[in-house]
């Protein structure tokens, strides 16, 4: 794993294999790329009691990379 240039992606995949639900919504708002990583259900209990976490990051680079991955997967998945 130390030779892997994308340790964050490897961590997400490892979490998924353990059963975690990892979602990465993408949005462009005001010309800026936004990425949300995590899982936060809509209820108040989820945010206050369940220790759920989601990060919202403004990053054109992350948006472009993940959008490219999404469209690649979309094209090759039957």
N, C-alpha and C positions, 0 to 999 in steps of 0.2 A: 504493500500500500504506500510506502514512502515515495515510490517512483511515480505514483499516480498524480498527474498535474491538476486533477479536479477532485480534491479531497472533499469538498462540500457535497458534490454530487454523489460521491461514494457514501458519505454519511447518510444522505437522504435515502439512497437505495438500501443501505443496511437497515435503516429504521423501517422501511416498507417490508423488508423480508421478515422482520420481527413482528409484523402485524400492525404497525402504525399506519394511519391514513395521512399521507402527506399530499397536500394540494398546493399548487403554485399558480394562482390566478395572475393574469397579465392584463395591463391596461395602459393606454396612452391617454394622458390627461394634460391638456394645455401644451401639447408637443413634447411632453416628458414621459419617459417610460417608467412604469411602476410595476413592482413585483411584490406579491404577498405570498409568504411562505409560512405554512403552518395550518392549524386546524382550530377554529373557534366556532362552536355551535352558536346559534342565534339567541339562546335563552340567557337570562340574567345569571342563573345558577352556573352555567358553563364558565362565564367570565370570572365569577367571584369565588366559587367553591371547587371547581374541578381542575384547577391548575392547567388550563388549556392555554396555548400560546400561539400567536400569529405575529409575524413581523411584516411591516409594510416598508418597502425600500424604494426610494427614488433612484433609479439607475438605468440610464439608456443602454449601457453595455449589457447588464443582466437581462433587461427586457429583450434586446436583440438576440442574445444567445438563446434564451429560453423559447422565444417565438420561433427561431430557426429549428430548434429541437422539436417543438410541437408540430410544425408543418412537415418536417421530415417524417416523424412518427405517423402523422395523419396520412401521408402519401404511401407509406410502406405497410401499414396495418390493414389487413383485409376487413 
